[in-house]
Amino acid sequence: MLDNDYLYHCRGCEKPDKDNQRVSPISYHMWARADAYGIYTGLYCDKCYDDKEKYTYRKDNYYDPAYAGERMNPDE
Ligand SMILES: [Zn+2]
């Protein structure tokens, strides 16, 4: 359920933006995210933006070194 007392909600967890300040255009909102091509993908709080289950768009401008190179895994 969305809390309609607030203007904006995270698309991942539906958490409201408690600052509740109208932002126009919405792409200037602090939670506004865009894909690698700069196309607006929605409002996602910082937590959901870091959650690959919730935020499924490309984030090429945020290179994640955990997915690069080889991982040392002596147990395998
Ligand atoms: Zn969220």
N, CA, C, O and the ligand as a Tripos MOL2 file, in Angstrom:
@<TRIPOS>MOLECULE
protein
  305   303    77     0     0
PROTEIN
NO_CHARGES

@<TRIPOS>ATOM
      1 N           0.8360   -1.2140    0.0000 N.3       1 MET1
      2 CA          0.0000    0.0000    0.0000 C.3       1 MET1
      3 C           0.8650    1.2560    0.0000 C.2       1 MET1
      4 O           1.7900    1.3860    0.8020 O.2       1 MET1
      5 N           0.5630    2.1520   -0.8840 N.am      2 LEU2
      6 CA          1.2840    3.4160   -0.8950 C.3       2 LEU2
      7 C           0.6960    4.3570    0.1480 C.2       2 LEU2
      8 O          -0.5120    4.3870    0.3860 O.2       2 LEU2
      9 N           1.5790    5.1130    0.7500 N.am      3 ASP3
     10 CA          1.1380    6.1230    1.7010 C.3       3 ASP3
     11 C           0.9080    7.4080    0.9170 C.2       3 ASP3
     12 O           1.8620    8.0800    0.5260 O.2       3 ASP3
     13 N          -0.3290    7.7420    0.6930 N.am      4 ASN4
     14 CA         -0.6390    8.8570   -0.1940 C.3       4 ASN4
     15 C          -0.4290   10.2280    0.4290 C.2       4 ASN4
     16 O          -0.6730   11.2510   -0.2120 O.2       4 ASN4
     17 N           0.0200   10.2490    1.6740 N.am      5 ASP5
     18 CA          0.3710   11.5430    2.2570 C.3       5 ASP5
     19 C           1.6480   12.0980    1.6380 C.2       5 ASP5
     20 O           1.9750   13.2700    1.8230 O.2       5 ASP5
     21 N           2.3590   11.2630    0.9100 N.am      6 TYR6
     22 CA          3.6300   11.6940    0.3460 C.3       6 TYR6
     23 C           3.5680   11.7280   -1.1750 C.2       6 TYR6
     24 O           2.8420   10.9630   -1.8090 O.2       6 TYR6
     25 N           4.3380   12.6240   -1.7280 N.am      7 LEU7
     26 CA          4.3380   12.8060   -3.1770 C.3       7 LEU7
     27 C           5.0970   11.7000   -3.8970 C.2       7 LEU7
     28 O           4.7200   11.2840   -4.9920 O.2       7 LEU7
     29 N           6.1540   11.2360   -3.2780 N.am      8 TYR8
     30 CA          7.0510   10.3140   -3.9760 C.3       8 TYR8
     31 C           7.3020    9.0760   -3.1420 C.2       8 TYR8
     32 O           7.3810    9.1290   -1.9150 O.2       8 TYR8
     33 N           7.4250    7.9740   -3.8340 N.am      9 HIS9
     34 CA          7.7110    6.7080   -3.1770 C.3       9 HIS9
     35 C           8.7600    5.9620   -3.9770 C.2       9 HIS9
     36 O           8.8260    6.0480   -5.2030 O.2       9 HIS9
     37 N           9.5650    5.2370   -3.2480 N.am     10 CYS10
     38 CA         10.5360    4.3670   -3.8960 C.3      10 CYS10
     39 C           9.7910    3.2660   -4.6550 C.2      10 CYS10
     40 O           8.8550    2.6680   -4.1240 O.2      10 CYS10
     41 N          10.2050    3.0010   -5.8900 N.am     11 ARG11
     42 CA          9.5480    1.9530   -6.6650 C.3      11 ARG11
     43 C           9.9480    0.5650   -6.1930 C.2      11 ARG11
     44 O           9.2880   -0.4210   -6.5220 O.2      11 ARG11
     45 N          11.0170    0.4850   -5.4270 N.am     12 GLY12
     46 CA         11.4630   -0.8260   -4.9580 C.3      12 GLY12
     47 C          10.7460   -1.2630   -3.6960 C.2      12 GLY12
     48 O          10.1920   -2.3610   -3.6440 O.2      12 GLY12
     49 N          10.7500   -0.4180   -2.6820 N.am     13 CYS13
     50 CA         10.2070   -0.8120   -1.3780 C.3      13 CYS13
     51 C           8.9970    0.0250   -0.9780 C.2      13 CYS13
     52 O           8.4260   -0.1920    0.0910 O.2      13 CYS13
     53 N           8.5980    0.9790   -1.8180 N.am     14 GLU14
     54 CA          7.4400    1.8350   -1.5610 C.3      14 GLU14
     55 C           7.6200    2.7560   -0.3620 C.2      14 GLU14
     56 O           6.6550    3.3280    0.1450 O.2      14 GLU14
     57 N           8.8480    2.8930    0.0810 N.am     15 LYS15
     58 CA          9.1470    3.8420    1.1430 C.3      15 LYS15
     59 C           8.8560    5.2540    0.6500 C.2      15 LYS15
     60 O           9.2800    5.6090   -0.4500 O.2      15 LYS15
     61 N           8.1440    6.0740    1.4300 N.am     16 PRO16
     62 CA          7.8830    7.4460    0.9860 C.3      16 PRO16
     63 C           9.1030    8.3420    1.1650 C.2      16 PRO16
     64 O           9.9330    8.1370    2.0510 O.2      16 PRO16
     65 N           9.1780    9.3270    0.3040 N.am     17 ASP17
     66 CA         10.1780   10.3830    0.4790 C.3      17 ASP17
     67 C           9.6180   11.3650    1.4880 C.2      17 ASP17
     68 O           8.7360   12.1620    1.1690 O.2      17 ASP17
     69 N          10.1290   11.3080    2.6990 N.am     18 LYS18
     70 CA          9.5370   12.0850    3.7790 C.3      18 LYS18
     71 C           9.8310   13.5720    3.6770 C.2      18 LYS18
     72 O           9.1940   14.3670    4.3670 O.2      18 LYS18
     73 N          10.7640   13.9670    2.8480 N.am     19 ASP19
     74 CA         10.9770   15.4010    2.6430 C.3      19 ASP19
     75 C           9.7440   16.0210    1.9890 C.2      19 ASP19
     76 O           9.3700   17.1620    2.2620 O.2      19 ASP19
     77 N           9.1310   15.2250    1.1180 N.am     20 ASN20
     78 CA          7.8500   15.5920    0.5070 C.3      20 ASN20
     79 C           7.8800   16.9370   -0.2130 C.2      20 ASN20
     80 O           6.8880   17.6650   -0.2370 O.2      20 ASN20
     81 N           9.0040   17.2450   -0.7820 N.am     21 GLN21
     82 CA          9.0760   18.4870   -1.5540 C.3      21 GLN21
     83 C           8.8670   18.1680   -3.0270 C.2      21 GLN21
     84 O           9.4790   17.2530   -3.5770 O.2      21 GLN21
     85 N           8.0010   18.9320   -3.6420 N.am     22 ARG22
     86 CA          7.7180   18.7050   -5.0530 C.3      22 ARG22
     87 C           8.9570   19.0390   -5.8890 C.2      22 ARG22
     88 O           9.5790   20.0880   -5.7190 O.2      22 ARG22
     89 N           9.2880   18.1430   -6.7720 N.am     23 VAL23
     90 CA         10.4600   18.3170   -7.6260 C.3      23 VAL23
     91 C           9.9990   18.2710   -9.0770 C.2      23 VAL23
     92 O           9.2610   17.3710   -9.4790 O.2      23 VAL23
     93 N          10.4370   19.2380   -9.8450 N.am     24 SER24
     94 CA         10.0350   19.2500  -11.2440 C.3      24 SER24
     95 C          11.2140   19.7050  -12.1080 C.2      24 SER24
     96 O          11.8060   20.7460  -11.8260 O.2      24 SER24
     97 N          11.5630   18.9610  -13.1370 N.am     25 PRO25
     98 CA         11.0090   17.6450  -13.4730 C.3      25 PRO25
     99 C          11.4200   16.5840  -12.4660 C.2      25 PRO25
    100 O          12.3660   16.7780  -11.7030 O.2      25 PRO25
    101 N          10.7270   15.4890  -12.4660 N.am     26 ILE26
    102 CA         10.9560   14.4520  -11.4560 C.3      26 ILE26
    103 C          12.3550   13.8570  -11.5650 C.2      26 ILE26
    104 O          12.8660   13.2870  -10.6010 O.2      26 ILE26
    105 N          12.9630   13.9850  -12.7120 N.am     27 SER27
    106 CA         14.3180   13.4460  -12.8760 C.3      27 SER27
    107 C          15.3400   14.1840  -12.0150 C.2      27 SER27
    108 O          16.4870   13.7510  -11.9060 O.2      27 SER27
    109 N          14.9250   15.3070  -11.3980 N.am     28 TYR28
    110 CA         15.8210   16.0090  -10.4780 C.3      28 TYR28
    111 C          15.6620   15.5380   -9.0440 C.2      28 TYR28
    112 O          16.3710   16.0000   -8.1490 O.2      28 TYR28
    113 N          14.7480   14.6370   -8.8300 N.am     29 HIS29
    114 CA         14.5580   14.1170   -7.4760 C.3      29 HIS29
    115 C          15.8080   13.3690   -7.0190 C.2      29 HIS29
    116 O          16.5110   12.7680   -7.8320 O.2      29 HIS29
    117 N          16.0830   13.4090   -5.7100 N.am     30 MET30
    118 CA         17.3010   12.7610   -5.1980 C.3      30 MET30
    119 C          17.2800   11.2530   -5.4230 C.2      30 MET30
    120 O          18.3360   10.6210   -5.4470 O.2      30 MET30
    121 N          16.1010   10.6710   -5.5870 N.am     31 TRP31
    122 CA         16.0090    9.2300   -5.8420 C.3      31 TRP31
    123 C          15.8570    8.9030   -7.3120 C.2      31 TRP31
    124 O          15.8010    7.7280   -7.6750 O.2      31 TRP31
    125 N          15.7890    9.8970   -8.1570 N.am     32 ALA32
    126 CA         15.5850    9.6240   -9.5750 C.3      32 ALA32
    127 C          16.8050    8.8970  -10.1270 C.2      32 ALA32
    128 O          17.9430    9.3190   -9.9220 O.2      32 ALA32
    129 N          16.5530    7.8130  -10.8200 N.am     33 ARG33
    130 CA         17.6540    7.0310  -11.3930 C.3      33 ARG33
    131 C          17.5010    7.0010  -12.8980 C.2      33 ARG33
    132 O          16.4110    7.1490  -13.4490 O.2      33 ARG33
    133 N          18.6280    6.8040  -13.5330 N.am     34 ALA34
    134 CA         18.6180    6.7230  -14.9900 C.3      34 ALA34
    135 C          19.5200    5.5730  -15.4010 C.2      34 ALA34
    136 O          20.4680    5.2260  -14.6970 O.2      34 ALA34
    137 N          19.2150    4.9920  -16.5420 N.am     35 ASP35
    138 CA         20.0560    3.8900  -17.0020 C.3      35 ASP35
    139 C          21.3110    4.4190  -17.6830 C.2      35 ASP35
    140 O          21.5800    5.6200  -17.6720 O.2      35 ASP35
    141 N          22.0600    3.5220  -18.2650 N.am     36 ALA36
    142 CA         23.3400    3.8980  -18.8490 C.3      36 ALA36
    143 C          23.1860    4.8830  -19.9960 C.2      36 ALA36
    144 O          24.1420    5.5640  -20.3680 O.2      36 ALA36
    145 N          21.9880    4.9610  -20.5570 N.am     37 TYR37
    146 CA         21.7410    5.8910  -21.6580 C.3      37 TYR37
    147 C          21.1130    7.1900  -21.1880 C.2      37 TYR37
    148 O          20.7500    8.0430  -21.9980 O.2      37 TYR37
    149 N          20.9850    7.3380  -19.8740 N.am     38 GLY38
    150 CA         20.4240    8.5640  -19.3400 C.3      38 GLY38
    151 C          18.9100    8.5960  -19.3600 C.2      38 GLY38
    152 O          18.3100    9.6540  -19.1700 O.2      38 GLY38
    153 N          18.2890    7.4620  -19.5830 N.am     39 ILE39
    154 CA         16.8320    7.4010  -19.6050 C.3      39 ILE39
    155 C          16.3110    7.1450  -18.1920 C.2      39 ILE39
    156 O          16.7380    6.2240  -17.4960 O.2      39 ILE39
    157 N          15.3920    7.9830  -17.8110 N.am     40 TYR40
    158 CA         14.8270    7.9080  -16.4630 C.3      40 TYR40
    159 C          14.1960    6.5460  -16.2150 C.2      40 TYR40
    160 O          13.4250    6.0520  -17.0370 O.2      40 TYR40
    161 N          14.5260    5.9460  -15.0850 N.am     41 THR41
    162 CA         14.0190    4.6090  -14.7880 C.3      41 THR41
    163 C          13.0820    4.5790  -13.5930 C.2      41 THR41
    164 O          12.4290    3.5670  -13.3420 O.2      41 THR41
    165 N          13.0110    5.6750  -12.8570 N.am     42 GLY42
    166 CA         12.1010    5.6980  -11.7240 C.3      42 GLY42
    167 C          12.7920    6.1610  -10.4610 C.2      42 GLY42
    168 O          13.9870    6.4550  -10.4570 O.2      42 GLY42
    169 N          12.0220    6.2210   -9.3950 N.am     43 LEU43
    170 CA         12.5620    6.6230   -8.1010 C.3      43 LEU43
    171 C          12.9060    5.3780   -7.3040 C.2      43 LEU43
    172 O          12.0610    4.5200   -7.0470 O.2      43 LEU43
    173 N          14.1490    5.3080   -6.9280 N.am     44 TYR44
    174 CA         14.5930    4.2100   -6.0750 C.3      44 TYR44
    175 C          15.4360    4.7900   -4.9600 C.2      44 TYR44
    176 O          16.3620    5.5600   -5.2130 O.2      44 TYR44
    177 N          15.1230    4.4240   -3.7290 N.am     45 CYS45
    178 CA         15.9320    4.9010   -2.6130 C.3      45 CYS45
    179 C          17.3360    4.2880   -2.7260 C.2      45 CYS45
    180 O          17.5650    3.3670   -3.5100 O.2      45 CYS45
    181 N          18.2490    4.8130   -1.9380 N.am     46 ASP46
    182 CA         19.6390    4.3590   -2.0450 C.3      46 ASP46
    183 C          19.7620    2.8570   -1.7970 C.2      46 ASP46
    184 O          20.5590    2.1710   -2.4360 O.2      46 ASP46
    185 N          18.9620    2.3630   -0.8610 N.am     47 LYS47
    186 CA         19.0330    0.9590   -0.5140 C.3      47 LYS47
    187 C          18.5940    0.0850   -1.6920 C.2      47 LYS47
    188 O          19.2550   -0.8990   -2.0230 O.2      47 LYS47
    189 N          17.4830    0.4500   -2.3140 N.am     48 CYS48
    190 CA         16.9900   -0.3490   -3.4390 C.3      48 CYS48
    191 C          17.8880   -0.1840   -4.6570 C.2      48 CYS48
    192 O          18.0600   -1.1180   -5.4400 O.2      48 CYS48
    193 N          18.4510    0.9860   -4.8110 N.am     49 TYR49
    194 CA         19.3330    1.2150   -5.9520 C.3      49 TYR49
    195 C          20.5400    0.2880   -5.8900 C.2      49 TYR49
    196 O          21.0750   -0.1290   -6.9170 O.2      49 TYR49
    197 N          20.9550   -0.0210   -4.6800 N.am     50 ASP50
    198 CA         22.0930   -0.9350   -4.5090 C.3      50 ASP50
    199 C          21.6750   -2.3950   -4.5190 C.2      50 ASP50
    200 O          22.5250   -3.2850   -4.4900 O.2      50 ASP50
    201 N          20.3770   -2.6480   -4.5580 N.am     51 ASP51
    202 CA         19.8750   -4.0130   -4.4900 C.3      51 ASP51
    203 C          19.5840   -4.5120   -5.9090 C.2      51 ASP51
    204 O          18.6850   -4.0100   -6.5830 O.2      51 ASP51
    205 N          20.3450   -5.4900   -6.3410 N.am     52 LYS52
    206 CA         20.2180   -5.9390   -7.7300 C.3      52 LYS52
    207 C          18.8900   -6.6430   -7.9900 C.2      52 LYS52
    208 O          18.4880   -6.7920   -9.1440 O.2      52 LYS52
    209 N          18.2100   -7.0730   -6.9440 N.am     53 GLU53
    210 CA         16.8880   -7.6730   -7.1110 C.3      53 GLU53
    211 C          15.8390   -6.6020   -7.3760 C.2      53 GLU53
    212 O          14.8650   -6.8260   -8.0940 O.2      53 GLU53
    213 N          16.0590   -5.4270   -6.7770 N.am     54 LYS54
    214 CA         15.0550   -4.3750   -6.8750 C.3      54 LYS54
    215 C          15.3270   -3.4620   -8.0690 C.2      54 LYS54
    216 O          14.4270   -3.1340   -8.8420 O.2      54 LYS54
    217 N          16.5690   -3.0690   -8.1950 N.am     55 TYR55
    218 CA         16.9150   -2.1730   -9.2960 C.3      55 TYR55
    219 C          17.5890   -2.9840  -10.3750 C.2      55 TYR55
    220 O          18.7490   -3.3740  -10.2470 O.2      55 TYR55
    221 N          16.8480   -3.2340  -11.4460 N.am     56 THR56
    222 CA         17.3140   -4.1850  -12.4500 C.3      56 THR56
    223 C          17.8230   -3.5110  -13.7130 C.2      56 THR56
    224 O          18.1410   -4.1860  -14.6920 O.2      56 THR56
    225 N          17.9030   -2.1990  -13.6990 N.am     57 TYR57
    226 CA         18.3940   -1.4950  -14.8860 C.3      57 TYR57
    227 C          19.9150   -1.4630  -14.9070 C.2      57 TYR57
    228 O          20.5840   -1.7230  -13.9070 O.2      57 TYR57
    229 N          20.4280   -1.1400  -16.0680 N.am     58 ARG58
    230 CA         21.8900   -1.0580  -16.1860 C.3      58 ARG58
    231 C          22.4320    0.1420  -15.4250 C.2      58 ARG58
    232 O          21.8430    1.2230  -15.4340 O.2      58 ARG58
    233 N          23.5450   -0.0660  -14.7800 N.am     59 LYS59
    234 CA         24.1940    1.0120  -14.0330 C.3      59 LYS59
    235 C          25.6420    1.1130  -14.4930 C.2      59 LYS59
    236 O          26.5700    1.0720  -13.6860 O.2      59 LYS59
    237 N          25.8120    1.2440  -15.7810 N.am     60 ASP60
    238 CA         27.1640    1.2120  -16.3260 C.3      60 ASP60
    239 C          28.0560    2.3160  -15.7940 C.2      60 ASP60
    240 O          29.2800    2.1880  -15.7770 O.2      60 ASP60
    241 N          27.4340    3.3980  -15.3620 N.am     61 ASN61
    242 CA         28.2590    4.4900  -14.8380 C.3      61 ASN61
    243 C          28.6850    4.2380  -13.3970 C.2      61 ASN61
    244 O          29.4720    5.0010  -12.8360 O.2      61 ASN61
    245 N          28.1670    3.1660  -12.7960 N.am     62 TYR62
    246 CA         28.6290    2.7820  -11.4670 C.3      62 TYR62
    247 C          29.3090    1.4310  -11.5800 C.2      62 TYR62
    248 O          28.6930    0.3930  -11.3360 O.2      62 TYR62
    249 N          30.5370    1.4470  -11.9390 N.am     63 TYR63
    250 CA         31.2790    0.2230  -12.1670 C.3      63 TYR63
    251 C          31.5010   -0.5240  -10.8560 C.2      63 TYR63
    252 O          31.9820    0.0420   -9.8740 O.2      63 TYR63
    253 N          31.1450   -1.7890  -10.8590 N.am     64 ASP64
    254 CA         31.2700   -2.5720   -9.6390 C.3      64 ASP64
    255 C          32.4520   -3.5300   -9.7430 C.2      64 ASP64
    256 O          32.3960   -4.5030  -10.4950 O.2      64 ASP64
    257 N          33.5110   -3.2640   -9.0010 N.am     65 PRO65
    258 CA         34.7200   -4.0940   -9.1160 C.3      65 PRO65
    259 C          34.5000   -5.5290   -8.6670 C.2      65 PRO65
    260 O          35.3070   -6.4010   -8.9930 O.2      65 PRO65
    261 N          33.4290   -5.7990   -7.9270 N.am     66 ALA66
    262 CA         33.1540   -7.1690   -7.4850 C.3      66 ALA66
    263 C          32.8380   -8.0930   -8.6600 C.2      66 ALA66
    264 O          32.9340   -9.3150   -8.5440 O.2      66 ALA66
    265 N          32.4580   -7.4940   -9.7940 N.am     67 TYR67
    266 CA         32.1230   -8.3130  -10.9520 C.3      67 TYR67
    267 C          33.2370   -8.3440  -11.9780 C.2      67 TYR67
    268 O          33.0720   -8.8750  -13.0760 O.2      67 TYR67
    269 N          34.3600   -7.7770  -11.6150 N.am     68 ALA68
    270 CA         35.4590   -7.7040  -12.5660 C.3      68 ALA68
    271 C          36.5800   -8.6520  -12.1440 C.2      68 ALA68
    272 O          36.7910   -8.9040  -10.9580 O.2      68 ALA68
    273 N          37.2660   -9.1500  -13.1090 N.am     69 GLY69
    274 CA         38.4400   -9.9400  -12.8190 C.3      69 GLY69
    275 C          38.1190  -11.2870  -12.1880 C.2      69 GLY69
    276 O          36.9750  -11.7430  -12.2040 O.2      69 GLY69
    277 N          39.1300  -11.9000  -11.6440 N.am     70 GLU70
    278 CA         38.9670  -13.2220  -11.0770 C.3      70 GLU70
    279 C          38.8040  -13.1490   -9.5750 C.2      70 GLU70
    280 O          39.3780  -12.2860   -8.9100 O.2      70 GLU70
    281 N          38.0320  -14.0490   -9.0620 N.am     71 ARG71
    282 CA         37.8680  -14.1030   -7.6280 C.3      71 ARG71
    283 C          38.6560  -15.2730   -7.0730 C.2      71 ARG71
    284 O          38.6810  -16.3620   -7.6460 O.2      71 ARG71
    285 N          39.2880  -15.0230   -5.9610 N.am     72 MET72
    286 CA         40.0220  -16.0760   -5.2980 C.3      72 MET72
    287 C          39.0310  -16.8860   -4.4770 C.2      72 MET72
    288 O          38.3640  -16.3540   -3.5900 O.2      72 MET72
    289 N          38.9410  -18.1600   -4.7750 N.am     73 ASN73
    290 CA         38.0050  -18.9920   -4.0270 C.3      73 ASN73
    291 C          38.6100  -20.3690   -3.8380 C.2      73 ASN73
    292 O          38.3120  -21.2910   -4.5970 O.2      73 ASN73
    293 N          39.4550  -20.5110   -2.8340 N.am     74 PRO74
    294 CA         40.2280  -21.7440   -2.6630 C.3      74 PRO74
    295 C          39.3750  -22.9740   -2.3580 C.2      74 PRO74
    296 O          39.8650  -24.0970   -2.4750 O.2      74 PRO74
    297 N          38.1200  -22.7930   -1.9730 N.am     75 ASP75
    298 CA         37.2980  -23.9490   -1.6210 C.3      75 ASP75
    299 C          36.6880  -24.6600   -2.8290 C.2      75 ASP75
    300 O          36.0700  -25.7150   -2.6880 O.2      75 ASP75
    301 N          36.8650  -24.0760   -4.0210 N.am     76 GLU76
    302 CA         36.2360  -24.7190   -5.1720 C.3      76 GLU76
    303 C          37.2530  -25.3590   -6.0890 C.2      76 GLU76
    304 O          36.8840  -25.9430   -7.1080 O.2      76 GLU76
    305 ZN         13.5030    1.5380   -1.6460 Zn       77 ZN77
@<TRIPOS>BOND
     1     1     2 1
     2     2     3 1
     3     3     4 2
     4     3     5 am
     5     5     6 1
     6     6     7 1
     7     7     8 2
     8     7     9 am
     9     9    10 1
    10    10    11 1
    11    11    12 2
    12    11    13 am
    13    13    14 1
    14    14    15 1
    15    15    16 2
    16    15    17 am
    17    17    18 1
    18    18    19 1
    19    19    20 2
    20    19    21 am
    21    21    22 1
    22    22    23 1
    23    23    24 2
    24    23    25 am
    25    25    26 1
    26    26    27 1
    27    27    28 2
    28    27    29 am
    29    29    30 1
    30    30    31 1
    31    31    32 2
    32    31    33 am
    33    33    34 1
    34    34    35 1
    35    35    36 2
    36    35    37 am
    37    37    38 1
    38    38    39 1
    39    39    40 2
    40    39    41 am
    41    41    42 1
    42    42    43 1
    43    43    44 2
    44    43    45 am
    45    45    46 1
    46    46    47 1
    47    47    48 2
    48    47    49 am
    49    49    50 1
    50    50    51 1
    51    51    52 2
    52    51    53 am
    53    53    54 1
    54    54    55 1
    55    55    56 2
    56    55    57 am
    57    57    58 1
    58    58    59 1
    59    59    60 2
    60    59    61 am
    61    61    62 1
    62    62    63 1
    63    63    64 2
    64    63    65 am
    65    65    66 1
    66    66    67 1
    67    67    68 2
    68    67    69 am
    69    69    70 1
    70    70    71 1
    71    71    72 2
    72    71    73 am
    73    73    74 1
    74    74    75 1
    75    75    76 2
    76    75    77 am
    77    77    78 1
    78    78    79 1
    79    79    80 2
    80    79    81 am
    81    81    82 1
    82    82    83 1
    83    83    84 2
    84    83    85 am
    85    85    86 1
    86    86    87 1
    87    87    88 2
    88    87    89 am
    89    89    90 1
    90    90    91 1
    91    91    92 2
    92    91    93 am
    93    93    94 1
    94    94    95 1
    95    95    96 2
    96    95    97 am
    97    97    98 1
    98    98    99 1
    99    99   100 2
   100    99   101 am
   101   101   102 1
   102   102   103 1
   103   103   104 2
   104   103   105 am
   105   105   106 1
   106   106   107 1
   107   107   108 2
   108   107   109 am
   109   109   110 1
   110   110   111 1
   111   111   112 2
   112   111   113 am
   113   113   114 1
   114   114   115 1
   115   115   116 2
   116   115   117 am
   117   117   118 1
   118   118   119 1
   119   119   120 2
   120   119   121 am
   121   121   122 1
   122   122   123 1
   123   123   124 2
   124   123   125 am
   125   125   126 1
   126   126   127 1
   127   127   128 2
   128   127   129 am
   129   129   130 1
   130   130   131 1
   131   131   132 2
   132   131   133 am
   133   133   134 1
   134   134   135 1
   135   135   136 2
   136   135   137 am
   137   137   138 1
   138   138   139 1
   139   139   140 2
   140   139   141 am
   141   141   142 1
   142   142   143 1
   143   143   144 2
   144   143   145 am
   145   145   146 1
   146   146   147 1
   147   147   148 2
   148   147   149 am
   149   149   150 1
   150   150   151 1
   151   151   152 2
   152   151   153 am
   153   153   154 1
   154   154   155 1
   155   155   156 2
   156   155   157 am
   157   157   158 1
   158   158   159 1
   159   159   160 2
   160   159   161 am
   161   161   162 1
   162   162   163 1
   163   163   164 2
   164   163   165 am
   165   165   166 1
   166   166   167 1
   167   167   168 2
   168   167   169 am
   169   169   170 1
   170   170   171 1
   171   171   172 2
   172   171   173 am
   173   173   174 1
   174   174   175 1
   175   175   176 2
   176   175   177 am
   177   177   178 1
   178   178   179 1
   179   179   180 2
   180   179   181 am
   181   181   182 1
   182   182   183 1
   183   183   184 2
   184   183   185 am
   185   185   186 1
   186   186   187 1
   187   187   188 2
   188   187   189 am
   189   189   190 1
   190   190   191 1
   191   191   192 2
   192   191   193 am
   193   193   194 1
   194   194   195 1
   195   195   196 2
   196   195   197 am
   197   197   198 1
   198   198   199 1
   199   199   200 2
   200   199   201 am
   201   201   202 1
   202   202   203 1
   203   203   204 2
   204   203   205 am
   205   205   206 1
   206   206   207 1
   207   207   208 2
   208   207   209 am
   209   209   210 1
   210   210   211 1
   211   211   212 2
   212   211   213 am
   213   213   214 1
   214   214   215 1
   215   215   216 2
   216   215   217 am
   217   217   218 1
   218   218   219 1
   219   219   220 2
   220   219   221 am
   221   221   222 1
   222   222   223 1
   223   223   224 2
   224   223   225 am
   225   225   226 1
   226   226   227 1
   227   227   228 2
   228   227   229 am
   229   229   230 1
   230   230   231 1
   231   231   232 2
   232   231   233 am
   233   233   234 1
   234   234   235 1
   235   235   236 2
   236   235   237 am
   237   237   238 1
   238   238   239 1
   239   239   240 2
   240   239   241 am
   241   241   242 1
   242   242   243 1
   243   243   244 2
   244   243   245 am
   245   245   246 1
   246   246   247 1
   247   247   248 2
   248   247   249 am
   249   249   250 1
   250   250   251 1
   251   251   252 2
   252   251   253 am
   253   253   254 1
   254   254   255 1
   255   255   256 2
   256   255   257 am
   257   257   258 1
   258   258   259 1
   259   259   260 2
   260   259   261 am
   261   261   262 1
   262   262   263 1
   263   263   264 2
   264   263   265 am
   265   265   266 1
   266   266   267 1
   267   267   268 2
   268   267   269 am
   269   269   270 1
   270   270   271 1
   271   271   272 2
   272   271   273 am
   273   273   274 1
   274   274   275 1
   275   275   276 2
   276   275   277 am
   277   277   278 1
   278   278   279 1
   279   279   280 2
   280   279   281 am
   281   281   282 1
   282   282   283 1
   283   283   284 2
   284   283   285 am
   285   285   286 1
   286   286   287 1
   287   287   288 2
   288   287   289 am
   289   289   290 1
   290   290   291 1
   291   291   292 2
   292   291   293 am
   293   293   294 1
   294   294   295 1
   295   295   296 2
   296   295   297 am
   297   297   298 1
   298   298   299 1
   299   299   300 2
   300   299   301 am
   301   301   302 1
   302   302   303 1
   303   303   304 2
@<TRIPOS>SUBSTRUCTURE
     1 MET1         2 RESIDUE 1 A MET
     2 LEU2         6 RESIDUE 1 A LEU
     3 ASP3        10 RESIDUE 1 A ASP
     4 ASN4        14 RESIDUE 1 A ASN
     5 ASP5        18 RESIDUE 1 A ASP
     6 TYR6        22 RESIDUE 1 A TYR
     7 LEU7        26 RESIDUE 1 A LEU
     8 TYR8        30 RESIDUE 1 A TYR
     9 HIS9        34 RESIDUE 1 A HIS
    10 CYS10       38 RESIDUE 1 A CYS
    11 ARG11       42 RESIDUE 1 A ARG
    12 GLY12       46 RESIDUE 1 A GLY
    13 CYS13       50 RESIDUE 1 A CYS
    14 GLU14       54 RESIDUE 1 A GLU
    15 LYS15       58 RESIDUE 1 A LYS
    16 PRO16       62 RESIDUE 1 A PRO
    17 ASP17       66 RESIDUE 1 A ASP
    18 LYS18       70 RESIDUE 1 A LYS
    19 ASP19       74 RESIDUE 1 A ASP
    20 ASN20       78 RESIDUE 1 A ASN
    21 GLN21       82 RESIDUE 1 A GLN
    22 ARG22       86 RESIDUE 1 A ARG
    23 VAL23       90 RESIDUE 1 A VAL
    24 SER24       94 RESIDUE 1 A SER
    25 PRO25       98 RESIDUE 1 A PRO
    26 ILE26      102 RESIDUE 1 A ILE
    27 SER27      106 RESIDUE 1 A SER
    28 TYR28      110 RESIDUE 1 A TYR
    29 HIS29      114 RESIDUE 1 A HIS
    30 MET30      118 RESIDUE 1 A MET
    31 TRP31      122 RESIDUE 1 A TRP
    32 ALA32      126 RESIDUE 1 A ALA
    33 ARG33      130 RESIDUE 1 A ARG
    34 ALA34      134 RESIDUE 1 A ALA
    35 ASP35      138 RESIDUE 1 A ASP
    36 ALA36      142 RESIDUE 1 A ALA
    37 TYR37      146 RESIDUE 1 A TYR
    38 GLY38      150 RESIDUE 1 A GLY
    39 ILE39      154 RESIDUE 1 A ILE
    40 TYR40      158 RESIDUE 1 A TYR
    41 THR41      162 RESIDUE 1 A THR
    42 GLY42      166 RESIDUE 1 A GLY
    43 LEU43      170 RESIDUE 1 A LEU
    44 TYR44      174 RESIDUE 1 A TYR
    45 CYS45      178 RESIDUE 1 A CYS
    46 ASP46      182 RESIDUE 1 A ASP
    47 LYS47      186 RESIDUE 1 A LYS
    48 CYS48      190 RESIDUE 1 A CYS
    49 TYR49      194 RESIDUE 1 A TYR
    50 ASP50      198 RESIDUE 1 A ASP
    51 ASP51      202 RESIDUE 1 A ASP
    52 LYS52      206 RESIDUE 1 A LYS
    53 GLU53      210 RESIDUE 1 A GLU
    54 LYS54      214 RESIDUE 1 A LYS
    55 TYR55      218 RESIDUE 1 A TYR
    56 THR56      222 RESIDUE 1 A THR
    57 TYR57      226 RESIDUE 1 A TYR
    58 ARG58      230 RESIDUE 1 A ARG
    59 LYS59      234 RESIDUE 1 A LYS
    60 ASP60      238 RESIDUE 1 A ASP
    61 ASN61      242 RESIDUE 1 A ASN
    62 TYR62      246 RESIDUE 1 A TYR
    63 TYR63      250 RESIDUE 1 A TYR
    64 ASP64      254 RESIDUE 1 A ASP
    65 PRO65      258 RESIDUE 1 A PRO
    66 ALA66      262 RESIDUE 1 A ALA
    67 TYR67      266 RESIDUE 1 A TYR
    68 ALA68      270 RESIDUE 1 A ALA
    69 GLY69      274 RESIDUE 1 A GLY
    70 GLU70      278 RESIDUE 1 A GLU
    71 ARG71      282 RESIDUE 1 A ARG
    72 MET72      286 RESIDUE 1 A MET
    73 ASN73      290 RESIDUE 1 A ASN
    74 PRO74      294 RESIDUE 1 A PRO
    75 ASP75      298 RESIDUE 1 A ASP
    76 GLU76      302 RESIDUE 1 A GLU
    77 ZN77       305 GROUP 0 **** ****
